């Protein structure tokens, strides 16, 4: 049970797919508080997708800061194969 003395804290979750990005603001217990969607911009190429992800995350953090929502963490889900040892993506489907 949440401590009433502590303000609620949230995590920002982004799920990047081939054509769209789904995002959610999630409570400590995993309940979604808000959700958003944005196209990836894949038709403009891979660099545009990276830019879109970064811009979307920045926009969401700006929105949540403006309305006083405390975001404590962010996480991303990306399709593909990751070289965990080197921390890089080695293959992604589109």
Number of C-alpha atoms within 10 A of each C-alpha: 5 9 7 7 6 7 10 14 14 23 19 22 19 22 16 20 17 15 13 16 21 16 22 20 22 20 16 13 9 10 11 16 11 11 13 12 14 14 17 23 19 17 10 9 10 13 10 14 21 14 13 18 21 11 12 20 18 12 12 17 16 13 12 16 12 9 8 9 16 14 18 11 11 15 10 12 12 15 14 12 12 14 10 9 6 7 8 10 13 10 11 11 9 10
